[in-house]
């Protein structure tokens, strides 16, 4: 396995969950920037317990261990932002149609190519550690689960990609943004780039919340990572994870 210059890659043939494996390795003194990667993840998870389908040896399923002890707990959504942008930096060499579906899914047009699950541990008012699980569909041809809209990079560019090379580029991109977080201007740029790369960033679209379906525009992202929508009647509503659904035809 090719390694990023600042990271150790620990490879497993099969794991239930790379995030869970990192949790067990932390007790053994796992170094920051370490990556756990598996060829097959049997119990991959997404936000709020959603499952993640991945054919053995075809895609990237890995987790990254960071210790962003300088990030305030209230600012933890910045981790989602820079990780998403690092992934987009790689994918956009192939198409400008890649985007981020709030909060941290990676989309190609209306189709999902990747997902991220971030689990943070707090230390006082700061982030003590962050486990960043990433699933990215690379070389899988067909999908068999009941997921409504999966796609792979191969489906888009019609050829296989070298998984080691993709992983290296993704890590380099993610570490690039991570190294910029000590500068307020860079953080502001990351916030702007995240917003500008959001799925449905411009236009009026269909959504659904506890009260039913409605049309709205994305107004912004709150400092806590919540989605701010402006409804047709001008009313603004702020949503946390799973409080609003994107209706995709």
C-alpha positions as semicolon CSV with decimal commas, in nm:
position;residue;x (nm);y (nm);z (nm)
1;X;0,000;0,000;0,000
2;X;0,138;0,338;-0,100
3;X;0,161;0,567;0,201
4;X;0,112;0,937;0,236
5;X;0,430;1,099;0,360
6;X;0,269;1,197;0,690
7;X;0,057;0,888;0,752
8;X;0,076;0,520;0,829
9;X;-0,166;0,300;0,635
10;X;-0,280;-0,015;0,815
11;X;-0,443;-0,256;0,570
12;X;-0,696;-0,529;0,650
13;X;-0,849;-0,780;0,410
14;X;-1,188;-0,744;0,579
15;X;-1,334;-0,547;0,869
16;X;-1,682;-0,483;1,004
17;X;-1,601;-0,112;1,031
18;X;-1,282;0,088;0,980
19;X;-1,405;0,351;1,227
20;X;-1,452;0,087;1,495
21;X;-1,108;-0,058;1,422
22;X;-0,945;0,280;1,474
23;X;-1,125;0,311;1,808
24;X;-0,965;-0,014;1,922
25;X;-0,621;0,088;1,793
26;X;-0,630;0,423;1,974
27;X;-0,599;0,238;2,304
28;X;-0,271;0,094;2,171
29;X;-0,124;0,438;2,100
30;X;-0,228;0,500;1,741
31;X;-0,047;0,798;1,586
32;X;-0,225;1,096;1,440
33;X;-0,267;1,080;1,060
34;X;-0,291;0,701;1,071
35;X;-0,524;0,539;0,817
36;X;-0,707;0,210;0,849
37;X;-0,820;0,072;0,514
38;X;-0,997;-0,251;0,422
39;X;-1,074;-0,427;0,095
40;X;-1,415;-0,523;0,230
41;X;-1,620;-0,358;0,502
42;X;-1,901;-0,585;0,616
43;X;-2,083;-0,338;0,839
44;X;-2,008;0,001;0,691
45;X;-2,212;0,281;0,842
46;X;-2,331;0,621;0,732
47;X;-2,497;0,905;0,913
48;X;-2,752;0,793;1,174
49;X;-2,688;0,423;1,113
50;X;-2,746;0,408;0,737
51;X;-2,565;0,117;0,569
52;X;-2,302;0,147;0,297
53;X;-2,271;-0,104;0,011
54;X;-1,924;-0,172;-0,128
55;X;-1,807;-0,461;-0,347
56;X;-1,488;-0,628;-0,220
57;X;-1,169;-0,482;-0,366
58;X;-1,350;-0,235;-0,591
59;X;-1,384;0,079;-0,383
60;X;-1,217;0,281;-0,110
61;X;-1,335;0,219;0,246
62;X;-1,102;0,374;0,501
63;X;-1,083;0,581;0,816
64;X;-0,842;0,855;0,914
65;X;-0,738;0,944;1,267
66;X;-0,676;1,310;1,350
67;X;-0,621;1,498;1,674
68;X;-0,750;1,850;1,600
69;X;-0,710;1,965;1,958
70;X;-0,711;2,330;1,851
71;X;-1,068;2,314;1,717
72;X;-1,343;2,422;1,955
73;X;-1,621;2,168;2,003
74;X;-1,873;2,422;1,874
75;X;-1,671;2,453;1,551
76;X;-1,645;2,080;1,478
77;X;-1,840;2,100;1,151
78;X;-1,529;2,251;0,991
79;X;-1,395;1,893;0,985
80;X;-1,679;1,785;0,757
81;X;-1,615;2,085;0,536
82;X;-1,245;2,035;0,472
83;X;-1,278;1,658;0,427
84;X;-1,552;1,705;0,168
85;X;-1,347;1,966;-0,014
86;X;-1,041;1,741;-0,016
87;X;-1,245;1,468;-0,186
88;X;-1,394;1,713;-0,435
89;X;-1,049;1,842;-0,528
90;X;-0,969;1,494;-0,655
91;X;-1,300;1,423;-0,829
92;X;-1,334;1,757;-1,005
93;X;-1,044;1,675;-1,235
94;X;-1,300;1,451;-1,410
95;X;-1,611;1,669;-1,400
96;X;-1,745;1,992;-1,255
97;X;-2,069;1,809;-1,170
98;X;-1,935;1,669;-0,842
99;X;-2,074;1,840;-0,533
100;X;-2,145;1,804;-0,160
101;X;-2,491;1,704;-0,046
102;X;-2,533;1,849;0,302
103;X;-2,402;1,756;0,543
104;X;-2,126;1,535;0,401
105;X;-2,230;1,310;0,114
106;X;-2,045;1,335;-0,215
107;X;-2,266;1,354;-0,523
108;X;-2,233;1,346;-0,899
109;X;-2,535;1,534;-1,030
110;X;-2,825;1,359;-0,848
111;X;-2,629;1,040;-0,771
112;X;-2,429;0,945;-0,462
113;X;-2,066;0,844;-0,511
114;X;-1,941;0,877;-0,155
115;X;-2,023;0,926;0,209
116;X;-1,843;1,036;0,523
117;X;-1,900;0,942;0,887
118;X;-1,714;1,158;1,139
119;X;-1,699;1,064;1,506
120;X;-1,544;1,325;1,735
121;X;-1,435;1,290;2,095
122;X;-1,429;1,600;2,311
123;X;-1,160;1,715;2,548
124;X;-1,298;1,997;2,761
125;X;-1,424;2,257;2,511
126;X;-1,203;2,131;2,228
127;X;-1,199;1,833;1,991
128;X;-0,971;1,570;2,141
129;X;-0,974;1,331;1,848
130;X;-1,159;1,277;1,523
131;X;-1,220;0,951;1,337
132;X;-1,312;1,022;0,976
133;X;-1,466;0,730;0,791
134;X;-1,484;0,762;0,412
135;X;-1,654;0,538;0,158
136;X;-1,599;0,626;-0,207
137;X;-1,730;0,423;-0,501
138;X;-1,441;0,388;-0,745
139;X;-1,441;0,072;-0,961
140;X;-1,773;-0,094;-0,880
141;X;-1,985;-0,155;-1,192
142;X;-2,322;-0,247;-1,045
143;X;-2,503;-0,190;-0,716
144;X;-2,747;-0,436;-0,564
145;X;-2,867;-0,284;-0,237
146;X;-3,183;-0,077;-0,202
147;X;-2,981;0,246;-0,197
148;X;-3,178;0,477;-0,427
149;X;-2,906;0,649;-0,629
150;X;-2,551;0,505;-0,617
151;X;-2,284;0,566;-0,881
152;X;-1,912;0,498;-0,908
153;X;-1,625;0,685;-1,067
154;X;-1,597;0,401;-1,320
155;X;-1,960;0,455;-1,419
156;X;-1,868;0,815;-1,497
157;X;-1,526;0,789;-1,666
158;X;-1,565;0,434;-1,808
159;X;-1,236;0,299;-1,677
160;X;-1,081;0,159;-1,362
161;X;-0,870;0,373;-1,129
162;X;-0,571;0,266;-0,920
163;X;-0,703;0,259;-0,563
164;X;-0,361;0,329;-0,408
165;X;-0,315;0,638;-0,623
166;X;-0,664;0,765;-0,547
167;X;-0,609;0,717;-0,174
168;X;-0,279;0,903;-0,184
169;X;-0,431;1,199;-0,364
170;X;-0,730;1,211;-0,132
171;X;-0,509;1,210;0,178
172;X;-0,281;1,478;0,036
173;X;-0,582;1,698;-0,037
174;X;-0,738;1,644;0,305
175;X;-0,409;1,713;0,485
176;X;-0,365;2,028;0,275
177;X;-0,688;2,174;0,408
178;X;-0,623;2,045;0,760
179;X;-0,294;2,235;0,769
180;X;-0,476;2,559;0,684
181;X;-0,708;2,565;0,983
182;X;-0,480;2,779;1,199
183;X;-0,546;3,081;0,977
184;X;-0,879;3,267;0,998
185;X;-0,870;3,374;0,634
186;X;-0,818;3,014;0,521
187;X;-1,104;2,897;0,741
188;X;-1,326;3,164;0,588
189;X;-1,228;3,043;0,241
190;X;-1,307;2,683;0,337
191;X;-1,650;2,794;0,462
192;X;-1,717;2,975;0,134
193;X;-1,596;2,686;-0,082
194;X;-1,812;2,440;0,108
195;X;-2,122;2,655;0,055
196;X;-2,044;2,717;-0,313
197;X;-2,000;2,345;-0,378
198;X;-2,324;2,235;-0,214
199;X;-2,572;2,021;-0,404
200;X;-2,865;2,249;-0,495
201;X;-2,669;2,556;-0,395
202;X;-2,861;2,765;-0,648
203;X;-3,231;2,739;-0,725
204;X;-3,566;2,638;-0,577
205;X;-3,604;2,266;-0,498
206;X;-3,830;2,018;-0,320
207;X;-3,769;1,921;0,042
208;X;-3,960;1,742;0,314
209;X;-3,966;1,793;0,690
210;X;-4,192;1,681;0,975
211;X;-4,468;1,907;0,847
212;X;-4,460;1,783;0,486
213;X;-4,318;1,875;0,147
214;X;-4,219;2,226;0,048
215;X;-4,002;2,419;-0,193
216;X;-3,700;2,617;-0,072
217;X;-3,361;2,759;-0,155
218;X;-3,041;2,699;0,039
219;X;-2,972;3,018;0,229
220;X;-2,655;2,907;0,408
221;X;-2,496;2,690;0,673
222;X;-2,508;2,790;1,040
223;X;-2,191;2,809;1,250
224;X;-2,293;2,472;1,396
225;X;-2,330;2,305;1,057
226;X;-2,708;2,327;1,030
227;X;-2,877;2,378;0,695
228;X;-3,060;2,709;0,653
229;X;-3,341;2,701;0,398
230;X;-3,547;2,990;0,268
231;X;-3,899;2,872;0,181
232;X;-4,113;3,005;-0,102
233;X;-4,299;3,235;0,137
234;X;-3,970;3,388;0,255
235;X;-3,965;3,204;0,588
236;X;-3,622;3,084;0,693
237;X;-3,589;2,750;0,869
238;X;-3,278;2,593;1,024
239;X;-3,240;2,215;1,023
240;X;-3,008;1,975;1,201
241;X;-2,909;1,635;1,057
242;X;-3,205;1,418;0,954
243;X;-3,459;1,691;1,022
244;X;-3,506;1,761;0,651
245;X;-3,506;1,537;0,345
246;X;-3,391;1,627;-0,006
247;X;-3,657;1,504;-0,249
248;X;-3,469;1,369;-0,548
249;X;-3,669;1,254;-0,851
